Amino acid sequence: MRALCLVLLLALCTALGTAGFAQQAKRPPKLEPLPEPPPPPPIPGPDEPSVRIPVQESDKVEEIREGGRVVMLKVTPAGGKPYYLLDTTGNGNWMRRDSLDDGVRVPMWPIHTFD
């Protein structure tokens, strides 16, 4: 009885295997090549920032650069008190300060930077 079950199982597996192989051997229909992709958008140069912060026409904006990159912006609204935007970490997260002297002296030395 075991031998008969084994023979039937082997025959069934062989039949299924050859049927699957025959289906794989069929060729797909004639395929057309894909069109060329569009060219990538222009990449901004090193002096041109990739993100622009909209500022009102009447505001005066002064950029303070260090090593070729903007580290601080001084924004003076028309008829208003100036405020500063500082990039303290160098990753583009701008923090607003109403005054450069906030009275708190927190050490902010980089201990290690990852390249």
N, C-alpha and C positions, 0 to 999 in steps of 0.2 A: 504494500500500500504506500509506504514511504517512497519507494523507488518510482512508482507511478506519479505521485505528486511532484517529485523532483523533476521528472522528465517533462510533465505538463508545464511546470513553472519555467523551465529552461526554454521550451518551445515558445511559450508566450512572450518571454523577454526577447528572444531572437526575432520574433515576428514584429514586435513593437519597435525594436531597434532598427530593423531594415526599413520599416515604413517611415520612421523619423528621418533616416538618412536620405531616403528618396525625396522627401519634401525639402530637405536642405539643398539637394543637388539642383533644384529648379533655379533658373536664372531670374533675377528681378527684371521688370520691364525696362525699356530704354530710359535712362535717367538723363536729365539735362544738367549742365554745370550751373553752379550758383553764380549770380552776378557779382562783380567786384564790390567790396564794401566801400562806403564813402570815406574820404580822407578824414583823419582825426581833426578836431578843432585846434586852432593855433594855441600853443602853450605860452603863457605870459613870460616875459623875460625876467631876469633877476631883479631889475630895478622897478618893475611894474607889479604892484600887488594884485593877487588873484581875486580879492574881495574888496569892494569899495563900500565905504560907510557913507550913506547919503547925508549930506549936511545942507542946511538951508543956505540960500544964496547970500543972505546978509551976515552969516557967521564967518568969522575969520579963523582959519585953521593953520597952525604952525606945526610942522613935523620936526621932531628931534631924532636924529639918526645916530646909530652907534654901530660901526663896522658895516655900513651899507644897508642896515635894516632899521625900520622905524621902531623905536622903543617907547616913544611918548608923543602924544598929540596934545597941544594946547588949543582949546576951542574957546573963542571969545564971541558970545552972541552979541548982536547989535543991541546996545543999551543994557547989557547984562553983565553979570559977574563971570569971569573966566573959570573954566573947569578943565581938568586934565584927564586924559585917558592913558593909563599905563599898562604896558605889557610886561608884567613882573617875572613871568616864567619863560617867556620867549616862544610860547607855542600859539600865540594869537588870541589868548583869552584876555580881553581888555577890561580893566577895572577903572571905574570912574572915581576920581578924587576931586573934591571941591578945592582942596588946598594941597600943596606938596608937603606941608608940615602938619602931620596928623597928631603929633605929640607922643606917639607910641614908637619905641625903638625896638623892633623885633629883628633879631639877626636872620638874614635871608641868604646865607652863603650856600652855594651848591657844594654838596659833599661829593657827589658822583653824578656824572652825566653819561647816558647811554647813547652810542652813535648808531 
